[in-house]
């Protein structure tokens, strides 16, 4: 290129190669399209439902309501149809509508369903096409291949079929291979546009590297050639640019260093002592200004490309192939801007404490934003002393009868400080739940702790500590699971060789008040795999009908715990890999959406685990590969069946947590072996985020940045109010063991910040200013929030989340409810007033303290506490 100087010649050569590949690919594509028939939605004529039963072309279909049974499959059919509409999916995947692209797609699903089910006027296909067109335009996408009309026709026909109780087309969609739309006319234009932009890009780089060291100058140069995603052209900018051009012409080639007279106009300042700060050096270097521009170009996020409709997936794959190569030319791996991009894409790990004195085997976030953690008392002295010279004296302890060290701490999120707490009995492999008043009830454990109930009441001073009630439980509870119930009680299910359940407060036999009652549950006996067990810490989820979903090993049931009656047994999860301890997969109840009314969807997700027999094989030092499968069961369906998906990484002992966005993070664990002493290898240090609302299964998982620390057996994780994930623990040994082993006992505490916490999203991140602190069931309430760049109400949701008690790969009691928002009104500046409605009933959201999040365009606010009662 004529404008490639020696300094950037190799860089421009690489771009020219990229351009040549695109031109060749475009030529091949045009030849292919002219030789073979188009692919994607076929263009054969489909009789339009607009004339069904009318005999008049263009006449509307008279409104007929769908039966209650037909609404759910029709909703699924809409989602499946849109998931196979390649134009829409590529616009969403490439974020051509900006950061809220996925939310726009989800809103389209709801708008189509509302149009079919709530309209009382005749249904005209033109109106449906308008809905589809408007959604695509909001994604900066114009469709000229006829697929809008064909999608509308398919939906109209599907609606007619559902009215007749015919779901054949929906069943076919479930098993159909995703197809691609023919965008020949659009693609030809955008590929040529790519070449033009790459020309500008090379000019930008060559001039930028040779002539500019200030990030300000680089941004102005980018503005002129249309590469700056944040620039908005206006008259003032044009005048500024003209003035800059005149300045550059005057300065000629001597622009590598700003003159003294121009320093005031740039952000580069030299301190009086002549020593430049680190921040000044980075700004002058210009890398932080250049990299986001080039990265956004490579990721197809500049306005030029956003307004250019559809880019073929094959070009995206070519781009993905060349992206690392091009980055390696321009940016060293240690570049600060490269690190910022990594944070934006894959999240960020941060070490909070090298040691908190104990290994965080169990965790619970309390409503004063303090986290209670504990391990066990029977494996020796910890690295943290009890206060005031205190000691625990326990003649029944198997290791240390007099122990002056702490085995529990209270961590303060705000200050990053912690203090020791005192537990008197062994908490090893116990369980817990938070009462409606905010007190933590912690149950069971090992040895002298197996029938103990411990209570912790949060306080604002330094005086609160554990209160213990020995022999409170009717049966020993070691590896049991707790679940808070709609009436405020806690159900405690199972434990080692315990095939029953009981309640806190204790259930008294009304016929004989002196007799305490437990309830037999033979399902737990039936799911036990001999010595391997594989049914401990069963997965419990309270369903909106008030009954309890229980999963153990590979089987699951619906239990009416009030009558001790099994109402239903669901199909076994396919694959025969056990999912409970010690094969230790994990499970979560996906968010419950109150906006769906009586048609609320209830999905259970179970991921990871280990093959049958893994525990015994691990004892012989033969570590089997863990399970990479996830099963999703919609228990609200009349005849539910598991839908299986593959995780990018196999995992055992992973923790699954709901994020404020409704996504699920899968974190910690190992790739080989099972839970147990020394029974796992190959730690999995990369979290994975699962997006349940993504309809294309191959796009549901996103792999995050790795932690530098293995988190194996006895690690745990919880969500914090600010959206970070707190991670601690890992002790795969019988005692504390810090040397001479592959995976030493870990006493550290770290946090993981998911991508939504990147500073890139601060302009669209909402902040809650005020809210109603106590919310009644079905009662209206208000909150105020501020956001710098408000988009639209359709991209705003309001969610409450019950924090979990996490241990042994299961986050007990966590649940998320998407509340009904009735309106959002503008108040002043960037402030908005939201009107919403509390959860409909206690079966949806049991009474207690919840974190409240406003989510705007996929970016959550920090959570604030509310009490549901």
N, C-alpha and C positions, 0 to 999 in steps of 0.2 A: 504494500500500500504506500502511496506517496506520502501520507502523513504519519508513517511509522518511523520514528527515529531509532537510533541504535539501542537506546536504553530499553525500549519496549518492543523491539522487532520480534523477538520470539513469542511475546504475548500475542501480538497481532497475527502472527503466522498461525498460532493455535486457533484463533477466532476464525481466520479464513478457512482453515480446515473444517471447522464446525459448520461454517456457511456452506462450504462445498458439499458436505454430507447432507445437509438439509435440502439443497437444490437437487442433488441426485435422488434423494428419497422422494421428493415431491414429484420428480419426473416419473419415477417408478410407480408412484401411487396413481398418477393420472393415467398411465398406461394400463395399470391393473383395473382401474374403475371403468375404462373404456372397453376393456376386453371381457370382463366378467360381470355378471349381474350384481346388482347392489345387494349389500347385506344389511342386517338390522331389521327394522319393521318392514315387512313386505308391503308393496304398494298396490296389491290387488284390491279390487273394489270390495268393500264390506258394506252390506246394507245398513244404512244409518238408522238408528233408532228414532231419529226425529220424525220419521214418517210411519213408525209402527202403529198400526191400528187407526191411522187417520186418512191414508190415501193422499195426503197433501204434503209435497216436499217442503221441508222447513217448518212444518207444524210441530208444536211442542208435545211432549208426553205428559198426560195428565198425572198429577202427583198422586202417588200411592205410598203409604208409609211401609217401610221394611218391618218385618216381624222382629221381635226382640232377639230371636235366635239368629236371624240373618245379619244383624248389624256387625257382629264381631268378624264373621268371615268376609263380609264386604269391605270392612276396614282393612283387613289383611290383604284382600285383593287389590285395593287401591295402592297400598304400600308396595306390594310385589310388582304391580304394573309400573309404578314410578321407579322402582329399583332397577328395572330392566330397560328403562328409557335412558339410553347412553348419553344423550345430550344433557339431560339434567344431571346425571351422575358425574360426568366430567366437569361440569360447571361447579358442582359442589366440591369435588375432590381437589380441584385446582383453585378454589376460593375466588372465582371470577366475580362473585358478588361481595367480596371482602370477607372479613372474619366471621360474619353472620351467615355465610352461605348455607351451612348445614341447618341452621335454624330456619332459614327461609324454606328449605326443602321440607322440613318437618311441618312447618306451618301450612305448606301446600297440601299435605295429606289431610290435615284437619279441615282446611277450607273446602276441599272437594267433598269430604264426608258431610260437612254441614250443609253444603249446597244440595246434596242429594236427600238428606234426611230432614232438614228443617224448612226448606222452601215449601210454600203451599201453592205456588204458581206453577203453570206448566213448565217442564224442563226442556229447554232449548239447547241443542248441542253447541250453538254459537256462543251461548253464555259460558258453557264449560270451556270452550276453546279460549275465550277471553281470560278466564281464570288461569289457564295454563300459560298463555302468552304473557300475562302480567307477571307471573312468578318468574318466568325466564328472563323477562326484561329487568326485573329486580336483581337478577344474577348477571346483569350486563351481557345477556346472550340473546341473539336473534336467530330464529330457526326458519330455514327456507326449504327444508327437505320434505315437508308434509307430515312430519312425525307428530306435530301438535294435533292435527286433525285425526290421525290414526289412534293416538293415545286417547283422545276424547271419545272416538267411536268405540274403542275397546271398553272404556269405562261405562259408557251408556249400555252396551250390550251386557256387560257383567251385572249392572244394576237390574236390568230386566230379568236376567237369569235368577238373581238372588230373590227378586220378588216372587218368583215361582218356586223357590226352594231348591234351585239347581246350582250347585257349586262346582260343576265340572271344570269350567275355565280356570277357577281359582286353584283347583287341585293340579291342573296342568302347569300353571305358573310356578307352583311350589317346586316342581321337578324340572322346570325348563332350564336350559343352559343360557346364561346371560348373553344377549346379542348386542350388536353395535349398530349405531345409526349411520347411514350414508350421508356424510356432510361434504360431498365433493366440492360444491361451489364455495362453501365457507372455508374449507381447509386450504384450497388453492390461494385464497386471499391472505390467510393468516401466515402461511409459510413464506410468501413473498414479503409480508410485513416483518417476519422474523429476520429476513436477510437485511432489510433496511435498518432495523433496530440494531443488528449486530454491526453494521457499518458505523452507525452513530456511536455504538458502544466502544468500538476500537478507537474511533476518533477521540472519544471521551477519555479513554484510558491513556492513550499515547500523549494527549495534551496534558491530562491531569498529572501523570507521573513525571513528565518532563518539566512542567511549568508551575505546578501548584503544590504547596506544602500545607496550606490552610484548608481545613475542612469546609469553611465557609465558601471559598472559591470553588471547591469541588462541587458543592451542592448547587451553586449558581450555574456552573457549567452543565450540570445534570439537568437543571430546570430547562435550559434552552433546548436540549435535545430530547426532552420528554422521558427522562429516566427516573426522575425523583417521584416516588409514590405519594409523598406528602405534599407536593407542590400544587397550588391552585393558581392558574394563570389569571392575572388581573392587570389593569393598566399600570398600577404602581410597580408591580414586578417587572413589567416590560420596560418602564422607565429606568428602574434600577439596573436591569440587565444592559440596556443601552449605555448607561453610564459606565458600567463595568467594562463593556466592550471598548469604550473610548479610553478608559484607563489602561486596559491591556495593550491597546494599539500604541499608546504613548510609551509604555514601559518597554515594549519590544520584547526581545528574548530574555531580558534580565529580570525574570519573575520568580526565580527559584527561592528568593528570600524577600519577604515583604519589606518595603522601605519604611523608614521611621515615620514618614508622614501618613502611611496607610495603616499603621498598626491599630489605630483607634477604631477603624472600621471593621477589623477582624476580632475574633475572640482570643487571639494569641497575645499574651501579655508577658513581659519579662520583669521579674522582681527587681527591686532596687539593687540587691546585692549581686545581681547578674546570674544567679543560679535559678534554673527553671524547675518548676515543680513537675511531678510525675504527670499531673493532669494537663499541664501546659504542653509537655512533650507529646502526649497522646493527641491533643487537639491539633498541634502543629503538624504532626505526622500525617494526619489526614486519613489514616486507615479506618477509623471509626466512622467517618463520613462515607468512604467509598464502599466498604463491604456491604452494609445494608442495601445500598442501591444495586450493586451487582447481584447480591443474593436474591433480592426481590425480582430482578429481571430474570434470573435463572429459574426462579420458582413461578414465573408467569404472573407477577403481581403488580407490574407497572400499569398505569392507567391505559397506555397504548394497547397493551395486550388484553386488559380487562374489558375493553370495549370492542374486542375483535372476535367475539362469539366463541366458536368451538375449536379446540385444538386436539387433534387425533391422539389417542392413547399411545400409539407407536412412537410419535414424536416425543411424548413425555418420557417413554422408556429410553429413547435415545438421549434425551436431556439428562435423565438420571445416570446414564452410563458415563456421559462426558462431564457431569458436574464435578466429581472428585478430581478428575484430571485437570480441569480448568482451575479449580480452587488451588490445586497444588502449584500451579504456575504463579498465581498471584498472592497467595496468603500462606505464610508459615503456620504450622499447627499451633504455635504458642501465641498467635496474634490475639490480643484482647478482644477484638471485634469478632473473631472466629469463636472465641469462648462464649460471647454473648449470644451468637447465633445458636450454639449448641444448647445453651440454657433455654432459649426460646423454643427449640424443637424437641428436646429430650429431657428437660427438667434439670434440676441442680441439687446436688448433695452438699450438706454442710455439717461439719462436726461440731456438736454443741459442748460435749464434755468427753475427754479421754477416759474418765472414770467417774461414775456416780457412786461407786462403792459396792453396788449390788448388780446382779444380772437381771435385767427387767423381763422376767418370765410372764408376769401378768401386768396389765395396764388398764386404767380407766380415767377418762377425762371427766372432771366434775364441773358443776355449773359456775364455779368461781374461777374457771380457767387454770385450775391446778390439776396435776395428774398424779394419781396414786399408783405406785409401782411396788412390786414385791417379788421375791423369788421363793426360797424355802429355808427352813431352819435346820435341816438335818444333814448338811454337808460341810460343816465347819464354819469357822469365823470368816465374815465378809471383810471388805476393805474399808468399812465405815463404822466408827464407834458409836455406841448409844450415847445420848447427851447426859451430862452431869454424872458421869461415871456409873451409869446404870448398867445392870446385867440381867439377863434372863436365866433363871434357874429352872431346869426341866429334867427331873430324874429319868424320864422316859425317853429322852433324846438319844438316838443311836450313835451320835458322834461326839457331841460336846454338851455335857450336862449344864455347865455354867458358861454362858456365851455373852460377852459384853459388846458384841457387834450388832449392827442393825441389819435386818433383812427386808426392810420396807422403807421407802422414802416418799416424800411429797415434793413434787417438782413444780415450780412456779414458772409458767410459760412466759409471763411478762418480764421477769427479772433474770430468767435462765438460772435461777438458784434452786437449791433443794435442801431439805432438812430430814434427818432420820426419824423414823417412826418405830414403835415397838410392837412386835407381834409375839405372843406368848406360846402359840401352838403352831404346828407345822402346816404351812399353806401349800405344800407341793401339789401341783396339778389339781387346783381347786377351781371354783366357778364363782360368778357374781352377777349382780344386777342392781340398778339404781331405783330406789323407791320414788313415788310421785313427789315426796317432799325433798328429794335431792340427796338423801342419805344412801351411801353404798352399803348393800348387804352382800357379804362375802361368805361363801358356804363351803364346808368340807375341807379336804386335804388328805394328809397321810398321817398314820400313826396316831398321836394324841390329838391331831387336828381333824380327824375324819368325820366327826359328828358336831363340830363346832360351827356356830354362826358368829361372824365378826361384823361389827357395825362401825362405819366411819361417817361422822357428820361434819361436812365442810364448815370451816370457820374462817374469820378474817384475821385472827391473831395466830400466835405460834403454839397454842395450847391444845388443839384438838389432836386426838390420837385414837388408835383402835380400842374398841370395847368388845370383849369376847364373852360369848355365852356357851360354855362347855355343855356337851351332851344335849344340845337343843334339837338336833336333827334325829329323826326316828331311825334312819338307816345310815350306814357309812357312805359318804359321797366323795369318791376319788375318781377323777375323770368324768364328772357329771356335767350337765349343761343346764343353765338357768334361762328363763324367759319371763319378762314382765307381762302381766295379763291386763285386760281391760278394766278389771275391778281393783287394780293396784296390788294384787297378790303376785307372788313369784312362784312359778312352777319349777321344780328341780327334778330333772329326768336322768335316770340311769346312774352310771358309775361302774367301776370294776365289780363284776359279779353281782350287780344290782339290776334286776329286771323289773323295775317298778318306778313310781314317781311319788313325790310328796310336795307340800306347799309351805311357803313362808308367808304369813304366820301359819303355825301348825294347824292342820286340819283335825278337828276333834269329832269323834264319833258321837252324834247327837243322842244315840240310844244309851251310850255309856260315856259321859263326859270325861271320865278318867282314862279312857282308852284313846290313844293317838292312832291315826289311820294313815297307811300308805296304800297305793293302788297298784295292783299287778299289771305289768305290761309285757306279755309273752313275746311280743314283736322283738324286743331287745334280746331275749334268749335265742330266738330263731335266727337272728342276724349275726350271731357270734361265731367266729371262725376258730374254734378250739383255742390253742395256746396263742395264736396270732390275734385273736379277738376281732379287730377291725370294725368295732361298733362303739368304741368309747368316744366321749365328747360328741354324741349325736347332734346333728344339725337341727335346730328348732327354729321355726318361723311362724309367728302369729298371723293368721290370714284375716281378711276383712270380714269373713262370716263369723269370726270369733273362735273358730276351731284351730287346731295346732297341726302344722305340717312337721313331720318327724322323718328325718333321713338317717339311715344307719347302714353301713357297708355298701350295698348297691340298691337297697330297697327303700321305699318311702310309703308313709301312710298319712291319712287325715284322721286326727283323733279329736273326739269330743271329750275333753278332759273333765267336764262337769259330770258326765254320765259314765266315764271310763268306757267309751264305746268307739271302736274303730269304724269310721263311716265309709272309708274307701281305702283300697291299696292301689297305688299308682304303678305303672309299668316300671320294671327295673331299669336302671340306667344301662344303656348298651355298653358292651365291651368287657364286662365282668371284672373290672379293676375296682377293688374296694376304695372308698373315699374317706373313711373315718380312721381315727387313731388306732394303730400306729401307721396305717397307710396314708393318713393325713393329707387329704385334699382340703378344700375349703368351700364355703357356700355363702350366698347372699340372696336376700329378697330384693329384687329390683324395685325401683321407685314406684309408688302407687300414685296415680294421677287422678285427683278429684275432679278434674275438668271433664272426665269421661262419664261422670254420673253413675248410673246403675250398671254401666258396661265396663267398669274398671277392670283393667287387665292385671293379672297377678302372675308374675313370672319368678321362678326360682332358678338360680344359676349355681351349678356345682362344677368346680374346676380342679384338675390335678388329682393326685393320688399315687398309688403304686400297685403293680401287679400282685395278684394273689400269691402268697408264699414269700413275698419280699422280706418280711420280718425274719423269718427263719433262715432265709438265704443270707441275709446281712450278718446274722450271728456267725456264719461260716466265712465271713469276709467276701461274700459274693454279692455285689451291689447291683441290683437290677435297675434298668432305666425306668424312671418314673413316668407317669401318664402325662401326655400332652393334650388330652381331650377335655373339653368343656361340654356339659349338658345343660340345656335350657328347657324347662318344663313350664308350660302355661297351665297352671292348676285351675284357672278360672274356666278353661274350656270344658265342654261336656265330656269329651273323651280325650284327655291330654296325652301327648306323646313327646318323648324327648327329642329335641333337635340338637344334633351333635356338631361341634366345631373343634378345630385344632388351634391350640395356642402356638405362638412362634417358638416357645421354649417349654420342654417338659418340666414339671415342677412337683415336688412333694414338700410338705411343710410350708406352703405359701400362705400368706395372709391376704384376705380379700376385704377391701374397704370401699364403701360408697364415698365418692367425691362430691363436692357441692354441685357439680354440673350434672349429676346423675350417672356419670361414668363410674367404672369400677377399676380400682388399681389392685394388681396382684403383685405382691412384694415378698421378699425373703425366700428362704428355702433352698433346696438342693435338686440336682438332676438325677442323682443315683441314690438308691437305698430307701430307707424309711426313717420315721422318728424312732428315737431310742438312743441309748448310750453307744456312741461311736458307730452308729448304724447308717451313716450317710456320707457321700462323697460328692465332689463337683458342685460346690455352691453356686446358686444362681443369683448373681448380684444385680442383674438388670430387672427392674420392675417392668410390668406390661400394663398398659391401660386398655380396658375393654369398653367399647362404646355400644351400649345396648340398643340405641336408636338407629344405628347404622344398618341399612337393609342388605347391603352386600357383605357377606360374611368375610370375604378376604380383606375388607377394609376395617373390620371391627377392632383389630388389635394394633396397638402402637407400642414399639419397644422403646424404653427410656434409657437414660444414661446409667452406667453401672456405679454401684457403690464400691469404695475401696475395701470394704469390710464384709467378710462372709457373715451371714446371719442364718445359722443352722437351727438345730434343735433348741427349744426353749428361747427362741426370739419372739418378739411381738411388735405390733404396730397399731397406732390409732391415728385418727384424723383430729387436727387441732382447729380452733375457731378461725384462724387466719388462712386456712386452706392447705397448710403444710401437713405432711405425714411425719409423725414422730416415730422413730425406729430405735429399738434397743434390744439388749439381751443376746443370747447365743451361748449356750453351755451344754455341749453334747457329752459331758463327762459326769461321772457319779459324784465328784467333788469339784471344788474350784481347782482348775488346772491351767496354769499360765505358760508352761514351757514343755518342750519335748513332745508335743502333740501337733497333729496337722491343723487342728482348729481350736486354738486356746479359748478358755473362758473369756467372754467379752463383757466388760463393764461399761462400755462407752454408750453415749447417747448421740444420735444424729438426726437430722431432719432431711426430708426430700421435698423439694418444691416442684410440683407439677408445672407443665408449660404455661398454664393459665396465669401463673404468678409472675410471668415475665413482665418487665417494665414496659415492653412494647405495647401492652394492652391497657396501660394506665388510663388512657383517654376514654376508653369505653368501659372501664371498671366502675361499677356502682359503689356508692358508700352509703350505708344506712345512717341517717341522722337521728331519727326518732321512731319509735314504734309503740304499739300497745304491748305491755309487758306480760299481761295475763290474757290469754285468748280462750274463749269459750267454744264449745262444740257447736258448729253451725252458725256462730255469731259473726257479724261483720266487724272488721277492725281496720285501722289505717296505719300506714307508715310513710315516712318521708325519706327519700333518697336523692343523692346528687350524682350526676354523671356528666362528664365534660362533653361527650359526643353522643347524645341520645339518638337512637336510630328509630325504632318503632315499637309499639306495644306488643306486636306479634313476636318480638324477639326477647321479651321479658317474661321471666317466670319467677315464682315465689315458692321456696322450698323450706321445709323443716326437716331436721335430721336429728335422730336420737343417737348420741355417741355410744360406742361399743365398749363392752368389757372384753378385752382380747387376750386370749391365751391359746397355745397349742393349735394355731392355724384357724381358729374360729372366732369371729367377732360377734359375741352374743348381744342380742337386743338391738343391734343397729337397724334402723329403718328410715326411709325417706318418704315424705308425702309431698306431692306437688299440689299446692293449695290453689283454690279458685280465685283468680283476680277479676274483679268486676269493673275496674276502670283505673286509668292513670291520667292524671291531669297536670298540666304545666303550672307551676306556681311563680317562680322568679329565677332569673339567672339560669343555673343548671339544676335547679331543684324541682322535684316532682312529687306529687301526692298519689299514693297507691291505695285503692280500696280493695280489700280482699275478704275472704270468708274463712273462718276457722275450720279445722277438719270436721267431717260430718259426724263421726262417732268414735267412741273409745276403741272399737275394734280396728279402726283404721290407724289411730294414733293413741296408744294408751296414755293415761295422764302422766305428766312429768315435765321435766325441763328438756327443751330442744334448742338446737342451733337454728336460727332463721337466716336464710341466704336469699338475696336478690341476685338472679342470674340474668345478665344482659348480653345478648349476642354471644352466648357461650362462655362469658367471663363472669365469675362469681364475685360478689362482695365478700368482705370478711363477715363471719357469722356473728350474730348477736343472740343473747339468750332470751327465750320466752318460755313461759310456763303454760302448758295446755291443761285445762281442767274443766 
